[in-house]
């Protein structure tokens, strides 16, 4: 019985940490999309290629 309670508590704690991780990833994704939209609205049409080249270089460098 003790092992079952310990395992249940440990699994619940892990689930909470995983939920926090997913929440943080969702916030990061939303903020990334917002910043990309803001950057695109501030750039001229000519600079779209330069923006996406820099964006993909930044992603690949990570």
VMD Tcl script that draws the C-alpha trace (Angstrom):
set ca {
  {0.00 0.00 0.00}
  {2.82 2.40 0.88}
  {4.51 1.83 -2.48}
  {1.26 2.57 -4.32}
  {0.74 5.85 -2.43}
  {4.37 6.85 -2.96}
  {4.17 6.02 -6.67}
  {0.89 7.93 -7.05}
  {2.31 11.01 -5.30}
  {5.52 10.87 -7.31}
  {3.60 10.50 -10.59}
  {1.33 13.41 -9.66}
  {4.36 15.59 -8.87}
  {5.91 14.67 -12.23}
  {2.62 15.47 -13.96}
  {2.58 18.92 -12.35}
  {6.13 19.61 -13.53}
  {5.23 18.42 -17.02}
  {2.15 20.64 -17.09}
  {4.27 23.64 -16.09}
  {6.72 22.78 -18.87}
  {3.94 22.61 -21.47}
  {2.49 25.90 -20.19}
  {5.89 27.58 -20.51}
  {6.37 26.18 -24.02}
  {2.92 27.44 -25.05}
  {3.70 30.92 -23.70}
  {7.05 30.90 -25.52}
  {5.35 29.86 -28.78}
  {2.66 32.54 -28.50}
  {5.22 35.25 -27.71}
  {7.35 34.13 -30.66}
  {4.37 34.42 -33.00}
  {3.49 37.86 -31.59}
  {7.07 39.12 -32.03}
  {7.21 37.75 -35.59}
  {3.93 39.48 -36.47}
  {5.15 42.76 -34.96}
  {8.47 42.48 -36.80}
  {6.74 41.75 -40.12}
  {4.38 44.71 -39.71}
  {7.33 47.03 -39.05}
  {9.44 45.77 -41.94}
  {9.02 46.90 -45.51}
  {8.08 44.36 -48.18}
  {11.64 44.43 -49.53}
  {13.06 43.30 -46.17}
  {10.91 40.14 -45.86}
  {13.62 37.96 -47.38}
  {16.26 39.42 -45.05}
  {13.96 38.89 -42.07}
  {13.28 35.23 -42.81}
  {16.91 34.51 -43.65}
  {17.91 35.96 -40.27}
  {15.05 34.15 -38.54}
  {16.03 30.74 -39.92}
  {19.71 31.36 -39.19}
  {18.73 32.21 -35.62}
  {16.69 29.02 -35.31}
  {19.44 26.84 -36.72}
  {22.08 28.41 -34.45}
  {20.11 27.39 -31.39}
}
mol new
graphics top color blue
foreach p $ca { graphics top sphere $p radius 0.5 }
foreach p [lrange $ca 0 end-1] q [lrange $ca 1 end] { graphics top cylinder $p $q radius 0.2 }
display resetview
